[in-house]
Each structure stands twice: as structure tokens, then as C-alpha cells.
Amino acid sequence: PYQKISDNGVVTGFSPAGEVDGVRFPRVKSVFGKGTGRDSLDENFWTGFRSLRQDEVRDLAKAIVDEIRKRGPFLTLGDFVNRRLESGEFGEKGVLQAALDRTINKDLDGDFGLEAGHPKLPSKSSQGAGFPGQLLQGDVLQALSPYMTVRSDTFTIRTYGESRDSGSGKVLSRAWCEATVQRFPDPVESRATTKDRLADLIEPESRFGRTFRITSFRWLSPEEI
């Protein structure tokens, strides 16, 4: 089933299986065709919009995870979406477009999928870039952007401690507390590291992983437990 989302981003229910045929990514508000797959001989490939099957969505999700692992943690949502300002693979496209080109756009047929040879275009660009049948990261972001939020990795932790009489074992006092802890992209610094900051973000030398910071702390009363 597919979630039904209102204009305000509220889930209003689910569409029964079979009611929605594919996941749709119309690029413009008014389209002249219907949803299409990879067949460039279908006129909807040029006048409609791209529609993905369930297995294609799964393949895309796996490719996105692979691209994230190659690039390391992201400091901002913009860092996740945009390409890096550097030469090489990461400077050509961001995570989403790289994943789309590895899966959804991989087997576009005929001359449509050949690389563009113009010297002013980025290398490995498709001759048919921009047509509705070729899914771009902007199409995905356009559908998701009203509901996207940055994952903060915030945890609420509650703990309990008590003091007992050493002789009788009787509880003398109790205390409860609550802390809000946030995980940041920065790794725990290792004094022995010889890497620069970017390399350490991708593959930290410290065995303690990413940094946790306490953002709030308070004592609790027994009535709050």
C-alpha cells in the first residue's frame, strides 16, 4: 500500500494494493502523457513522466545506501544533495543522482543513453538528459522536499540510582534523571590520528565512533516515572 499525504504533509490513510500503479514523478504540474518506464519508443517517455515499479524503488534505495557509505556522514542536507566541489567522481554528481544513474537510468535504450560529447558538458552526461523519461534528482526532491527533515539522531535517556545501607541493605535514597543526547557527524578525536579532517570523517581512526553531546539534563521526581 501507498501512503496518502495531504497538502500539509499529514498522512491521511493508505491506498489499497493495486490502486496505484507505480511510484510517479511528474516533473511539471500539467503533463500531456502518462507514466512510463525505460522504453524511449513509448511517446509517454517524451511527453509524460517517469513511473517506478516496486523492485526499481528497492534497487534505488540500495544504491542510495551504497553512495552514502562511499561519501561518509554529511554535515548538512545540502551536503547530502549537492555534488562535492572537487575533481573526480564525487564532483560530478550528488548521492541521489549517482544512485539514479546506477539503477533507474542505467539501461536507457538506443542512442538516448549515449554520453554527450560536447566539451562544455560534464563527462558521462547523457544525450537525453532532461527529458521526462530520464529521472533526475530534482524530480525526487520535488516530491519529497515539503516533508524532508534533517535526521538529528537525538535520544532521551533515563537512569536510576540508589544508595543502600552497607549493613542492612536498606535503601537510604533514590534518584532519577533524564538526559537528551544528540549524536553529531564529528568523530571522537583520536590523539594518534594522522588523517586530515575530511578523511577522518569518512573513516575515523577512533574506535569510539561519532561524538555524543548532552543537550539537556534534569532530575526527575518519583511521580514522573
Secondary structure, DSSP 8 states (H G I E B T S, - for coil): -EEEE-TTS-EEEEE-TTTS-SEEE-SSSS-SS-EE-S-TTSTHHHHSEEEE-HHHHHHHHHHHHHHHHHH---SSHHHHHS--SSSSGGGT--HHHHHHHHTTTTT--GGGGSB---TTS-TT-BTTTTSTTS--HHHHHHHHGGG------EEEEEEEEEEE-TTT--EEEEEEEEEEEEEEEEE---TT--S-HHHHHHS-SSTT-EEEEEEEEEEE-GGG-
